[in-house]
Amino acid sequence: MQIRDDVTTTKFTIPKDEISCASASGVCKKIGIRPREECNLPTTDSGKICSGSNQCEGVCLADITDDQRGVME
């Protein structure tokens, strides 16, 4: 998955500690390649099709191929 490049602002405040994260119905875990755990908050539109992050509660993600990513074998 890759975040579409049209994300320019954060739409909501992400809790910084595990207790605040749990209070917001989130789960603290390692997300992607970042070295530390972060709060992963649920959205009501997860899994729906979007063409830009202005259509989503969070960010619009895209499945891309290795060729699109520029990965060489």
N, CA, C, O and CB atoms as a CASP TS submission, in Angstrom:
PFRMAT TS
TARGET T0000
AUTHOR 0000-0000-0000
METHOD Language model
MODEL 1
PARENT N/A
ATOM      1  N   MET     1       0.834  -1.179   0.000  1.00  0.00           N
ATOM      2  CA  MET     1       0.000   0.000   0.000  1.00  0.00           C
ATOM      3  C   MET     1       0.879   1.242   0.000  1.00  0.00           C
ATOM      4  O   MET     1       1.963   1.262   0.584  1.00  0.00           O
ATOM      5  CB  MET     1      -0.949  -0.002   1.208  1.00  0.00           C
ATOM      6  N   GLN     2       0.402   2.242  -0.647  1.00  0.00           N
ATOM      7  CA  GLN     2       1.107   3.516  -0.655  1.00  0.00           C
ATOM      8  C   GLN     2       0.087   4.623  -0.436  1.00  0.00           C
ATOM      9  O   GLN     2      -1.018   4.580  -0.977  1.00  0.00           O
ATOM     10  CB  GLN     2       1.892   3.726  -1.989  1.00  0.00           C
ATOM     11  N   ILE     3       0.469   5.614   0.361  1.00  0.00           N
ATOM     12  CA  ILE     3      -0.394   6.767   0.565  1.00  0.00           C
ATOM     13  C   ILE     3      -0.339   7.617  -0.697  1.00  0.00           C
ATOM     14  O   ILE     3       0.736   7.916  -1.216  1.00  0.00           O
ATOM     15  CB  ILE     3       0.035   7.592   1.827  1.00  0.00           C
ATOM     16  N   ARG     4      -1.513   7.997  -1.180  1.00  0.00           N
ATOM     17  CA  ARG     4      -1.552   8.859  -2.359  1.00  0.00           C
ATOM     18  C   ARG     4      -0.862  10.172  -2.056  1.00  0.00           C
ATOM     19  O   ARG     4      -0.843  10.610  -0.906  1.00  0.00           O
ATOM     20  CB  ARG     4      -3.000   9.106  -2.816  1.00  0.00           C
ATOM     21  N   ASP     5      -0.300  10.800  -3.058  1.00  0.00           N
ATOM     22  CA  ASP     5       0.516  11.992  -2.844  1.00  0.00           C
ATOM     23  C   ASP     5      -0.279  13.283  -2.643  1.00  0.00           C
ATOM     24  O   ASP     5       0.308  14.364  -2.591  1.00  0.00           O
ATOM     25  CB  ASP     5       1.430  12.165  -3.998  1.00  0.00           C
ATOM     26  N   ASP     6      -1.605  13.185  -2.529  1.00  0.00           N
ATOM     27  CA  ASP     6      -2.399  14.395  -2.348  1.00  0.00           C
ATOM     28  C   ASP     6      -2.691  14.697  -0.878  1.00  0.00           C
ATOM     29  O   ASP     6      -3.511  15.565  -0.579  1.00  0.00           O
ATOM     30  CB  ASP     6      -3.696  14.269  -3.107  1.00  0.00           C
ATOM     31  N   VAL     7      -2.034  13.996   0.037  1.00  0.00           N
ATOM     32  CA  VAL     7      -2.233  14.241   1.460  1.00  0.00           C
ATOM     33  C   VAL     7      -1.384  15.438   1.877  1.00  0.00           C
ATOM     34  O   VAL     7      -0.155  15.395   1.809  1.00  0.00           O
ATOM     35  CB  VAL     7      -1.873  12.980   2.304  1.00  0.00           C
ATOM     36  N   THR     8      -2.044  16.493   2.304  1.00  0.00           N
ATOM     37  CA  THR     8      -1.295  17.694   2.680  1.00  0.00           C
ATOM     38  C   THR     8      -1.520  18.108   4.136  1.00  0.00           C
ATOM     39  O   THR     8      -0.707  18.841   4.700  1.00  0.00           O
ATOM     40  CB  THR     8      -1.677  18.837   1.768  1.00  0.00           C
ATOM     41  N   THR     9      -2.600  17.652   4.741  1.00  0.00           N
ATOM     42  CA  THR     9      -2.880  18.040   6.115  1.00  0.00           C
ATOM     43  C   THR     9      -3.357  16.836   6.912  1.00  0.00           C
ATOM     44  O   THR     9      -3.896  15.878   6.358  1.00  0.00           O
ATOM     45  CB  THR     9      -3.926  19.162   6.162  1.00  0.00           C
ATOM     46  N   THR    10      -3.148  16.900   8.217  1.00  0.00           N
ATOM     47  CA  THR    10      -3.687  15.883   9.109  1.00  0.00           C
ATOM     48  C   THR    10      -5.113  16.292   9.439  1.00  0.00           C
ATOM     49  O   THR    10      -5.365  17.443   9.795  1.00  0.00           O
ATOM     50  CB  THR    10      -2.814  15.721  10.411  1.00  0.00           C
ATOM     51  N   LYS    11      -6.041  15.359   9.323  1.00  0.00           N
ATOM     52  CA  LYS    11      -7.445  15.678   9.522  1.00  0.00           C
ATOM     53  C   LYS    11      -7.889  15.580  10.970  1.00  0.00           C
ATOM     54  O   LYS    11      -8.935  16.117  11.334  1.00  0.00           O
ATOM     55  CB  LYS    11      -8.283  14.779   8.688  1.00  0.00           C
ATOM     56  N   PHE    12      -7.117  14.908  11.793  1.00  0.00           N
ATOM     57  CA  PHE    12      -7.482  14.741  13.188  1.00  0.00           C
ATOM     58  C   PHE    12      -6.216  14.565  14.006  1.00  0.00           C
ATOM     59  O   PHE    12      -5.142  14.323  13.455  1.00  0.00           O
ATOM     60  CB  PHE    12      -8.437  13.537  13.377  1.00  0.00           C
ATOM     61  N   THR    13      -6.340  14.686  15.310  1.00  0.00           N
ATOM     62  CA  THR    13      -5.197  14.541  16.199  1.00  0.00           C
ATOM     63  C   THR    13      -5.032  13.074  16.569  1.00  0.00           C
ATOM     64  O   THR    13      -5.971  12.429  17.033  1.00  0.00           O
ATOM     65  CB  THR    13      -5.365  15.412  17.467  1.00  0.00           C
ATOM     66  N   ILE    14      -3.841  12.564  16.361  1.00  0.00           N
ATOM     67  CA  ILE    14      -3.546  11.165  16.691  1.00  0.00           C
ATOM     68  C   ILE    14      -3.032  11.115  18.126  1.00  0.00           C
ATOM     69  O   ILE    14      -2.054  11.785  18.455  1.00  0.00           O
ATOM     70  CB  ILE    14      -2.498  10.545  15.692  1.00  0.00           C
ATOM     71  N   PRO    15      -3.687  10.322  18.987  1.00  0.00           N
ATOM     72  CA  PRO    15      -3.226  10.210  20.376  1.00  0.00           C
ATOM     73  C   PRO    15      -1.766   9.773  20.456  1.00  0.00           C
ATOM     74  O   PRO    15      -1.306   8.944  19.670  1.00  0.00           O
ATOM     75  CB  PRO    15      -4.104   9.223  21.144  1.00  0.00           C
ATOM     76  N   LYS    16      -1.047  10.347  21.424  1.00  0.00           N
ATOM     77  CA  LYS    16       0.390  10.079  21.553  1.00  0.00           C
ATOM     78  C   LYS    16       0.714   8.949  22.532  1.00  0.00           C
ATOM     79  O   LYS    16       1.824   8.416  22.506  1.00  0.00           O
ATOM     80  CB  LYS    16       1.099  11.334  21.992  1.00  0.00           C
ATOM     81  N   ASP    17      -0.244   8.572  23.402  1.00  0.00           N
ATOM     82  CA  ASP    17       0.057   7.506  24.360  1.00  0.00           C
ATOM     83  C   ASP    17      -0.992   6.391  24.258  1.00  0.00           C
ATOM     84  O   ASP    17      -2.074   6.580  23.703  1.00  0.00           O
ATOM     85  CB  ASP    17       0.108   8.071  25.805  1.00  0.00           C
ATOM     86  N   GLU    18      -0.642   5.238  24.804  1.00  0.00           N
ATOM     87  CA  GLU    18      -1.480   4.045  24.662  1.00  0.00           C
ATOM     88  C   GLU    18      -2.851   4.207  25.312  1.00  0.00           C
ATOM     89  O   GLU    18      -3.845   3.717  24.776  1.00  0.00           O
ATOM     90  CB  GLU    18      -0.776   2.848  25.263  1.00  0.00           C
ATOM     91  N   ILE    19      -2.923   4.882  26.453  1.00  0.00           N
ATOM     92  CA  ILE    19      -4.206   5.060  27.135  1.00  0.00           C
ATOM     93  C   ILE    19      -5.140   5.949  26.314  1.00  0.00           C
ATOM     94  O   ILE    19      -6.317   5.629  26.150  1.00  0.00           O
ATOM     95  CB  ILE    19      -3.991   5.667  28.534  1.00  0.00           C
ATOM     96  N   SER    20      -4.619   7.057  25.801  1.00  0.00           N
ATOM     97  CA  SER    20      -5.427   7.953  24.962  1.00  0.00           C
ATOM     98  C   SER    20      -5.845   7.260  23.671  1.00  0.00           C
ATOM     99  O   SER    20      -6.956   7.464  23.182  1.00  0.00           O
ATOM    100  CB  SER    20      -4.647   9.238  24.639  1.00  0.00           C
ATOM    101  N   CYS    21      -4.961   6.450  23.128  1.00  0.00           N
ATOM    102  CA  CYS    21      -5.256   5.704  21.904  1.00  0.00           C
ATOM    103  C   CYS    21      -6.417   4.734  22.146  1.00  0.00           C
ATOM    104  O   CYS    21      -7.361   4.677  21.357  1.00  0.00           O
ATOM    105  CB  CYS    21      -3.998   4.935  21.417  1.00  0.00           C
ATOM    106  N   ALA    22      -6.340   3.980  23.234  1.00  0.00           N
ATOM    107  CA  ALA    22      -7.399   3.012  23.561  1.00  0.00           C
ATOM    108  C   ALA    22      -8.725   3.732  23.812  1.00  0.00           C
ATOM    109  O   ALA    22      -9.782   3.219  23.444  1.00  0.00           O
ATOM    110  CB  ALA    22      -7.005   2.170  24.803  1.00  0.00           C
ATOM    111  N   SER    23      -8.682   4.917  24.435  1.00  0.00           N
ATOM    112  CA  SER    23      -9.902   5.700  24.695  1.00  0.00           C
ATOM    113  C   SER    23     -10.578   6.128  23.399  1.00  0.00           C
ATOM    114  O   SER    23     -11.795   6.307  23.355  1.00  0.00           O
ATOM    115  CB  SER    23      -9.574   6.937  25.540  1.00  0.00           C
ATOM    116  N   ALA    24      -9.781   6.291  22.340  1.00  0.00           N
ATOM    117  CA  ALA    24     -10.311   6.694  21.035  1.00  0.00           C
ATOM    118  C   ALA    24     -10.610   5.479  20.158  1.00  0.00           C
ATOM    119  O   ALA    24     -10.794   5.617  18.949  1.00  0.00           O
ATOM    120  CB  ALA    24      -9.321   7.625  20.323  1.00  0.00           C
ATOM    121  N   SER    25     -10.658   4.290  20.761  1.00  0.00           N
ATOM    122  CA  SER    25     -10.914   3.019  20.066  1.00  0.00           C
ATOM    123  C   SER    25      -9.793   2.635  19.103  1.00  0.00           C
ATOM    124  O   SER    25     -10.008   1.881  18.155  1.00  0.00           O
ATOM    125  CB  SER    25     -12.223   3.102  19.303  1.00  0.00           C
ATOM    126  N   GLY    26      -8.605   3.158  19.356  1.00  0.00           N
ATOM    127  CA  GLY    26      -7.455   2.827  18.526  1.00  0.00           C
ATOM    128  C   GLY    26      -6.625   1.705  19.123  1.00  0.00           C
ATOM    129  O   GLY    26      -6.885   1.239  20.232  1.00  0.00           O
ATOM    130  N   VAL    27      -5.622   1.279  18.369  1.00  0.00           N
ATOM    131  CA  VAL    27      -4.707   0.233  18.798  1.00  0.00           C
ATOM    132  C   VAL    27      -3.281   0.727  18.575  1.00  0.00           C
ATOM    133  O   VAL    27      -2.936   1.167  17.478  1.00  0.00           O
ATOM    134  CB  VAL    27      -4.971  -1.103  18.029  1.00  0.00           C
ATOM    135  N   CYS    28      -2.453   0.654  19.620  1.00  0.00           N
ATOM    136  CA  CYS    28      -1.054   1.033  19.478  1.00  0.00           C
ATOM    137  C   CYS    28      -0.289  -0.138  18.883  1.00  0.00           C
ATOM    138  O   CYS    28      -0.312  -1.245  19.421  1.00  0.00           O
ATOM    139  CB  CYS    28      -0.444   1.461  20.843  1.00  0.00           C
ATOM    140  N   LYS    29       0.385   0.113  17.774  1.00  0.00           N
ATOM    141  CA  LYS    29       1.199  -0.924  17.142  1.00  0.00           C
ATOM    142  C   LYS    29       2.184  -0.268  16.192  1.00  0.00           C
ATOM    143  O   LYS    29       2.073   0.913  15.865  1.00  0.00           O
ATOM    144  CB  LYS    29       0.313  -1.955  16.389  1.00  0.00           C
ATOM    145  N   LYS    30       3.140  -1.057  15.763  1.00  0.00           N
ATOM    146  CA  LYS    30       4.098  -0.586  14.773  1.00  0.00           C
ATOM    147  C   LYS    30       3.395  -0.525  13.423  1.00  0.00           C
ATOM    148  O   LYS    30       2.802  -1.510  12.984  1.00  0.00           O
ATOM    149  CB  LYS    30       5.358  -1.510  14.714  1.00  0.00           C
ATOM    150  N   ILE    31       3.460   0.615  12.771  1.00  0.00           N
ATOM    151  CA  ILE    31       2.773   0.808  11.493  1.00  0.00           C
ATOM    152  C   ILE    31       3.826   1.045  10.416  1.00  0.00           C
ATOM    153  O   ILE    31       4.620   1.979  10.516  1.00  0.00           O
ATOM    154  CB  ILE    31       1.757   2.005  11.563  1.00  0.00           C
ATOM    155  N   GLY    32       3.833   0.216   9.405  1.00  0.00           N
ATOM    156  CA  GLY    32       4.781   0.382   8.304  1.00  0.00           C
ATOM    157  C   GLY    32       6.212   0.215   8.750  1.00  0.00           C
ATOM    158  O   GLY    32       6.520  -0.663   9.556  1.00  0.00           O
ATOM    159  N   ILE    33       7.098   1.060   8.228  1.00  0.00           N
ATOM    160  CA  ILE    33       8.525   0.926   8.513  1.00  0.00           C
ATOM    161  C   ILE    33       8.991   1.819   9.654  1.00  0.00           C
ATOM    162  O   ILE    33      10.181   1.855   9.968  1.00  0.00           O
ATOM    163  CB  ILE    33       9.322   1.237   7.279  1.00  0.00           C
ATOM    164  N   ARG    34       8.077   2.530  10.265  1.00  0.00           N
ATOM    165  CA  ARG    34       8.465   3.412  11.368  1.00  0.00           C
ATOM    166  C   ARG    34       8.963   2.584  12.543  1.00  0.00           C
ATOM    167  O   ARG    34       8.440   1.501  12.804  1.00  0.00           O
ATOM    168  CB  ARG    34       7.279   4.307  11.801  1.00  0.00           C
ATOM    169  N   PRO    35       9.970   3.086  13.255  1.00  0.00           N
ATOM    170  CA  PRO    35      10.604   2.298  14.314  1.00  0.00           C
ATOM    171  C   PRO    35       9.822   2.205  15.618  1.00  0.00           C
ATOM    172  O   PRO    35      10.123   1.346  16.447  1.00  0.00           O
ATOM    173  CB  PRO    35      11.929   2.864  14.604  1.00  0.00           C
ATOM    174  N   ARG    36       8.833   3.060  15.823  1.00  0.00           N
ATOM    175  CA  ARG    36       8.106   3.029  17.093  1.00  0.00           C
ATOM    176  C   ARG    36       6.615   2.759  16.879  1.00  0.00           C
ATOM    177  O   ARG    36       6.088   2.911  15.777  1.00  0.00           O
ATOM    178  CB  ARG    36       8.294   4.352  17.842  1.00  0.00           C
ATOM    179  N   GLU    37       5.957   2.353  17.963  1.00  0.00           N
ATOM    180  CA  GLU    37       4.523   2.112  17.897  1.00  0.00           C
ATOM    181  C   GLU    37       3.778   3.440  17.792  1.00  0.00           C
ATOM    182  O   GLU    37       4.200   4.451  18.352  1.00  0.00           O
ATOM    183  CB  GLU    37       4.045   1.318  19.130  1.00  0.00           C
ATOM    184  N   GLU    38       2.671   3.418  17.069  1.00  0.00           N
ATOM    185  CA  GLU    38       1.816   4.584  16.920  1.00  0.00           C
ATOM    186  C   GLU    38       0.376   4.136  17.067  1.00  0.00           C
ATOM    187  O   GLU    38       0.070   2.946  16.981  1.00  0.00           O
ATOM    188  CB  GLU    38       2.047   5.291  15.554  1.00  0.00           C
ATOM    189  N   CYS    39      -0.503   5.099  17.290  1.00  0.00           N
ATOM    190  CA  CYS    39      -1.920   4.798  17.444  1.00  0.00           C
ATOM    191  C   CYS    39      -2.566   4.650  16.066  1.00  0.00           C
ATOM    192  O   CYS    39      -2.483   5.550  15.229  1.00  0.00           O
ATOM    193  CB  CYS    39      -2.631   5.902  18.269  1.00  0.00           C
ATOM    194  N   ASN    40      -3.203   3.516  15.845  1.00  0.00           N
ATOM    195  CA  ASN    40      -3.924   3.246  14.607  1.00  0.00           C
ATOM    196  C   ASN    40      -5.405   3.386  14.915  1.00  0.00           C
ATOM    197  O   ASN    40      -5.986   2.543  15.598  1.00  0.00           O
ATOM    198  CB  ASN    40      -3.585   1.820  14.029  1.00  0.00           C
ATOM    199  N   LEU    41      -6.016   4.460  14.406  1.00  0.00           N
ATOM    200  CA  LEU    41      -7.415   4.739  14.682  1.00  0.00           C
ATOM    201  C   LEU    41      -8.319   4.148  13.613  1.00  0.00           C
ATOM    202  O   LEU    41      -7.965   4.153  12.434  1.00  0.00           O
ATOM    203  CB  LEU    41      -7.642   6.234  14.788  1.00  0.00           C
ATOM    204  N   PRO    42      -9.485   3.638  14.007  1.00  0.00           N
ATOM    205  CA  PRO    42     -10.424   3.089  13.021  1.00  0.00           C
ATOM    206  C   PRO    42     -11.144   4.206  12.265  1.00  0.00           C
ATOM    207  O   PRO    42     -11.295   5.311  12.786  1.00  0.00           O
ATOM    208  CB  PRO    42     -11.451   2.173  13.711  1.00  0.00           C
ATOM    209  N   THR    43     -11.584   3.922  11.046  1.00  0.00           N
ATOM    210  CA  THR    43     -12.406   4.849  10.270  1.00  0.00           C
ATOM    211  C   THR    43     -13.635   4.092   9.794  1.00  0.00           C
ATOM    212  O   THR    43     -13.609   2.867   9.681  1.00  0.00           O
ATOM    213  CB  THR    43     -11.609   5.457   9.061  1.00  0.00           C
ATOM    214  N   THR    44     -14.700   4.811   9.518  1.00  0.00           N
ATOM    215  CA  THR    44     -15.925   4.150   9.062  1.00  0.00           C
ATOM    216  C   THR    44     -15.895   3.875   7.560  1.00  0.00           C
ATOM    217  O   THR    44     -16.724   3.119   7.054  1.00  0.00           O
ATOM    218  CB  THR    44     -17.142   5.005   9.407  1.00  0.00           C
ATOM    219  N   ASP    45     -14.947   4.481   6.843  1.00  0.00           N
ATOM    220  CA  ASP    45     -14.899   4.285   5.390  1.00  0.00           C
ATOM    221  C   ASP    45     -13.719   3.420   4.938  1.00  0.00           C
ATOM    222  O   ASP    45     -13.352   3.428   3.763  1.00  0.00           O
ATOM    223  CB  ASP    45     -14.829   5.627   4.700  1.00  0.00           C
ATOM    224  N   SER    46     -13.142   2.692   5.857  1.00  0.00           N
ATOM    225  CA  SER    46     -12.010   1.814   5.527  1.00  0.00           C
ATOM    226  C   SER    46     -12.409   0.781   4.474  1.00  0.00           C
ATOM    227  O   SER    46     -13.473   0.169   4.561  1.00  0.00           O
ATOM    228  CB  SER    46     -11.491   1.103   6.794  1.00  0.00           C
ATOM    229  N   GLY    47     -11.543   0.598   3.483  1.00  0.00           N
ATOM    230  CA  GLY    47     -11.782  -0.406   2.445  1.00  0.00           C
ATOM    231  C   GLY    47     -12.618   0.075   1.274  1.00  0.00           C
ATOM    232  O   GLY    47     -12.777  -0.655   0.295  1.00  0.00           O
ATOM    233  N   LYS    48     -13.152   1.278   1.348  1.00  0.00           N
ATOM    234  CA  LYS    48     -13.952   1.808   0.249  1.00  0.00           C
ATOM    235  C   LYS    48     -13.031   2.423  -0.803  1.00  0.00           C
ATOM    236  O   LYS    48     -11.902   2.806  -0.495  1.00  0.00           O
ATOM    237  CB  LYS    48     -14.975   2.857   0.764  1.00  0.00           C
ATOM    238  N   ILE    49     -13.501   2.517  -2.022  1.00  0.00           N
ATOM    239  CA  ILE    49     -12.720   3.073  -3.129  1.00  0.00           C
ATOM    240  C   ILE    49     -12.684   4.590  -3.022  1.00  0.00           C
ATOM    241  O   ILE    49     -13.697   5.228  -2.735  1.00  0.00           O
ATOM    242  CB  ILE    49     -13.310   2.639  -4.493  1.00  0.00           C
ATOM    243  N   CYS    50     -11.502   5.165  -3.259  1.00  0.00           N
ATOM    244  CA  CYS    50     -11.345   6.614  -3.256  1.00  0.00           C
ATOM    245  C   CYS    50     -10.342   6.994  -4.337  1.00  0.00           C
ATOM    246  O   CYS    50      -9.518   6.184  -4.759  1.00  0.00           O
ATOM    247  CB  CYS    50     -10.885   7.131  -1.858  1.00  0.00           C
ATOM    248  N   SER    51     -10.434   8.247  -4.773  1.00  0.00           N
ATOM    249  CA  SER    51      -9.452   8.722  -5.748  1.00  0.00           C
ATOM    250  C   SER    51      -8.590   9.821  -5.164  1.00  0.00           C
ATOM    251  O   SER    51      -7.686  10.323  -5.832  1.00  0.00           O
ATOM    252  CB  SER    51     -10.147   9.221  -7.007  1.00  0.00           C
ATOM    253  N   GLY    52      -8.857  10.200  -3.931  1.00  0.00           N
ATOM    254  CA  GLY    52      -8.062  11.211  -3.261  1.00  0.00           C
ATOM    255  C   GLY    52      -8.403  11.256  -1.789  1.00  0.00           C
ATOM    256  O   GLY    52      -9.493  10.848  -1.390  1.00  0.00           O
ATOM    257  N   SER    53      -7.491  11.746  -0.982  1.00  0.00           N
ATOM    258  CA  SER    53      -7.684  11.758   0.467  1.00  0.00           C
ATOM    259  C   SER    53      -8.771  12.723   0.917  1.00  0.00           C
ATOM    260  O   SER    53      -9.229  12.638   2.057  1.00  0.00           O
ATOM    261  CB  SER    53      -6.394  12.111   1.149  1.00  0.00           C
ATOM    262  N   ASN    54      -9.201  13.648   0.042  1.00  0.00           N
ATOM    263  CA  ASN    54     -10.308  14.525   0.403  1.00  0.00           C
ATOM    264  C   ASN    54     -11.626  13.764   0.471  1.00  0.00           C
ATOM    265  O   ASN    54     -12.625  14.312   0.935  1.00  0.00           O
ATOM    266  CB  ASN    54     -10.419  15.667  -0.593  1.00  0.00           C
ATOM    267  N   GLN    55     -11.650  12.503   0.016  1.00  0.00           N
ATOM    268  CA  GLN    55     -12.846  11.676   0.060  1.00  0.00           C
ATOM    269  C   GLN    55     -12.850  10.711   1.250  1.00  0.00           C
ATOM    270  O   GLN    55     -13.789   9.931   1.409  1.00  0.00           O
ATOM    271  CB  GLN    55     -12.975  10.898  -1.230  1.00  0.00           C
ATOM    272  N   CYS    56     -11.826  10.758   2.072  1.00  0.00           N
ATOM    273  CA  CYS    56     -11.676   9.777   3.148  1.00  0.00           C
ATOM    274  C   CYS    56     -11.572  10.428   4.515  1.00  0.00           C
ATOM    275  O   CYS    56     -11.145  11.576   4.641  1.00  0.00           O
ATOM    276  CB  CYS    56     -10.457   8.921   2.904  1.00  0.00           C
ATOM    277  N   GLU    57     -11.973   9.670   5.552  1.00  0.00           N
ATOM    278  CA  GLU    57     -11.784  10.143   6.922  1.00  0.00           C
ATOM    279  C   GLU    57     -10.300  10.207   7.261  1.00  0.00           C
ATOM    280  O   GLU    57      -9.866  11.114   7.970  1.00  0.00           O
ATOM    281  CB  GLU    57     -12.522   9.230   7.919  1.00  0.00           C
ATOM    282  N   GLY    58      -9.527   9.261   6.767  1.00  0.00           N
ATOM    283  CA  GLY    58      -8.096   9.218   7.024  1.00  0.00           C
ATOM    284  C   GLY    58      -7.338   9.647   5.790  1.00  0.00           C
ATOM    285  O   GLY    58      -7.383  10.812   5.396  1.00  0.00           O
ATOM    286  N   VAL    59      -6.635   8.696   5.173  1.00  0.00           N
ATOM    287  CA  VAL    59      -5.923   8.965   3.927  1.00  0.00           C
ATOM    288  C   VAL    59      -6.328   7.939   2.889  1.00  0.00           C
ATOM    289  O   VAL    59      -6.729   6.827   3.233  1.00  0.00           O
ATOM    290  CB  VAL    59      -4.392   8.948   4.142  1.00  0.00           C
ATOM    291  N   CYS    60      -6.228   8.304   1.629  1.00  0.00           N
ATOM    292  CA  CYS    60      -6.535   7.402   0.523  1.00  0.00           C
ATOM    293  C   CYS    60      -5.275   6.591   0.217  1.00  0.00           C
ATOM    294  O   CYS    60      -4.216   7.156  -0.057  1.00  0.00           O
ATOM    295  CB  CYS    60      -7.029   8.195  -0.749  1.00  0.00           C
ATOM    296  N   LEU    61      -5.398   5.274   0.267  1.00  0.00           N
ATOM    297  CA  LEU    61      -4.267   4.392  -0.005  1.00  0.00           C
ATOM    298  C   LEU    61      -4.449   3.727  -1.356  1.00  0.00           C
ATOM    299  O   LEU    61      -5.576   3.521  -1.806  1.00  0.00           O
ATOM    300  CB  LEU    61      -4.116   3.330   1.104  1.00  0.00           C
ATOM    301  N   ALA    62      -3.347   3.392  -2.001  1.00  0.00           N
ATOM    302  CA  ALA    62      -3.408   2.745  -3.309  1.00  0.00           C
ATOM    303  C   ALA    62      -2.533   1.508  -3.317  1.00  0.00           C
ATOM    304  O   ALA    62      -1.404   1.536  -2.826  1.00  0.00           O
ATOM    305  CB  ALA    62      -2.976   3.713  -4.422  1.00  0.00           C
ATOM    306  N   ASP    63      -3.054   0.414  -3.878  1.00  0.00           N
ATOM    307  CA  ASP    63      -2.234  -0.762  -4.125  1.00  0.00           C
ATOM    308  C   ASP    63      -1.411  -0.477  -5.368  1.00  0.00           C
ATOM    309  O   ASP    63      -1.963  -0.125  -6.411  1.00  0.00           O
ATOM    310  CB  ASP    63      -3.106  -2.060  -4.292  1.00  0.00           C
ATOM    311  N   ILE    64      -0.103  -0.625  -5.269  1.00  0.00           N
ATOM    312  CA  ILE    64       0.741  -0.392  -6.426  1.00  0.00           C
ATOM    313  C   ILE    64       1.650  -1.592  -6.649  1.00  0.00           C
ATOM    314  O   ILE    64       1.945  -2.350  -5.725  1.00  0.00           O
ATOM    315  CB  ILE    64       1.570   0.892  -6.249  1.00  0.00           C
ATOM    316  N   THR    65       2.078  -1.746  -7.874  1.00  0.00           N
ATOM    317  CA  THR    65       2.950  -2.861  -8.225  1.00  0.00           C
ATOM    318  C   THR    65       4.408  -2.483  -7.960  1.00  0.00           C
ATOM    319  O   THR    65       4.725  -1.311  -7.759  1.00  0.00           O
ATOM    320  CB  THR    65       2.751  -3.265  -9.706  1.00  0.00           C
ATOM    321  N   ASP    66       5.291  -3.484  -7.962  1.00  0.00           N
ATOM    322  CA  ASP    66       6.718  -3.212  -7.802  1.00  0.00           C
ATOM    323  C   ASP    66       7.225  -2.305  -8.918  1.00  0.00           C
ATOM    324  O   ASP    66       8.076  -1.450  -8.674  1.00  0.00           O
ATOM    325  CB  ASP    66       7.517  -4.523  -7.783  1.00  0.00           C
ATOM    326  N   ASP    67       6.713  -2.478 -10.149  1.00  0.00           N
ATOM    327  CA  ASP    67       7.134  -1.633 -11.265  1.00  0.00           C
ATOM    328  C   ASP    67       6.759  -0.169 -10.999  1.00  0.00           C
ATOM    329  O   ASP    67       7.553   0.735 -11.262  1.00  0.00           O
ATOM    330  CB  ASP    67       6.494  -2.123 -12.586  1.00  0.00           C
ATOM    331  N   GLN    68       5.548   0.060 -10.479  1.00  0.00           N
ATOM    332  CA  GLN    68       5.125   1.415 -10.169  1.00  0.00           C
ATOM    333  C   GLN    68       5.955   2.016  -9.049  1.00  0.00           C
ATOM    334  O   GLN    68       6.201   3.222  -9.022  1.00  0.00           O
ATOM    335  CB  GLN    68       3.660   1.435  -9.795  1.00  0.00           C
ATOM    336  N   ARG    69       6.386   1.167  -8.124  1.00  0.00           N
ATOM    337  CA  ARG    69       7.181   1.596  -6.988  1.00  0.00           C
ATOM    338  C   ARG    69       8.638   1.790  -7.381  1.00  0.00           C
ATOM    339  O   ARG    69       9.382   2.476  -6.681  1.00  0.00           O
ATOM    340  CB  ARG    69       7.072   0.588  -5.857  1.00  0.00           C
ATOM    341  N   GLY    70       9.056   1.188  -8.503  1.00  0.00           N
ATOM    342  CA  GLY    70      10.438   1.310  -8.959  1.00  0.00           C
ATOM    343  C   GLY    70      11.374   0.310  -8.303  1.00  0.00           C
ATOM    344  O   GLY    70      12.579   0.546  -8.222  1.00  0.00           O
ATOM    345  N   VAL    71      10.829  -0.804  -7.836  1.00  0.00           N
ATOM    346  CA  VAL    71      11.635  -1.822  -7.174  1.00  0.00           C
ATOM    347  C   VAL    71      12.291  -2.702  -8.217  1.00  0.00           C
ATOM    348  O   VAL    71      11.635  -3.192  -9.136  1.00  0.00           O
ATOM    349  CB  VAL    71      10.780  -2.667  -6.211  1.00  0.00           C
ATOM    350  N   MET    72      13.600  -2.901  -8.066  1.00  0.00           N
ATOM    351  CA  MET    72      14.330  -3.786  -8.968  1.00  0.00           C
ATOM    352  C   MET    72      14.570  -5.122  -8.264  1.00  0.00           C
ATOM    353  O   MET    72      14.800  -5.166  -7.055  1.00  0.00           O
ATOM    354  CB  MET    72      15.681  -3.140  -9.416  1.00  0.00           C
ATOM    355  N   GLU    73      14.513  -6.190  -9.023  1.00  0.00           N
ATOM    356  CA  GLU    73      14.784  -7.510  -8.437  1.00  0.00           C
ATOM    357  C   GLU    73      16.251  -7.775  -8.404  1.00  0.00           C
ATOM    358  O   GLU    73      16.677  -8.835  -7.946  1.00  0.00           O
ATOM    359  CB  GLU    73      14.080  -8.612  -9.208  1.00  0.00           C
TER
END
